[in-house]
């Protein structure tokens, strides 16, 4: 999987985009090839599967990258797409998905 871990030094340079108090925060850029692999695990989103979509898409991102959810934020190269309704899926979008360990 392709992703880029941005250094705290880079984050300080982008203080106008991110909370400056998050020096310990890791920012991970999710590139399109990785995004397309992860989105294949989605069954539905909060728009088309409101009862099944109970966890944020970032849970899949955490699992796929092995990142610590307490200290990681993501930047998506582009939104993922829900396979059921083709709606945009962002980090905070609730999704229904297949587990990664299957």
Steps between C-alpha positions, in 0.01 A plus 500: 500500500618848422489775759722782611574582864556873540746619760411727793731761342284504186188525713637811673542660156134434428377652826233697319336171391544299819467570870846627604469318832521165320877473467480137602232432240589293192348600169474218246431569134297218345578476130250380241631139458474439876165676519356277226616185683347615829170609345449144370432404862201735523151346472306825545512846650287713731294618200400164356545270801416715806436204730810303403743791475621540857873573485693783339700432183812605691476171695579322172780748432649435846491124446639515147791730591567358847476853637405594854147642488572724800778687322424472128304714259458426130503697180336318212632565150135481396181375667436127505175391337227289655451195278127496565398863433826646356488777759819662626655337807727717712685424824201575724239331279326212676543176306406134513801289408660158483759429770863522390602166653263291284 
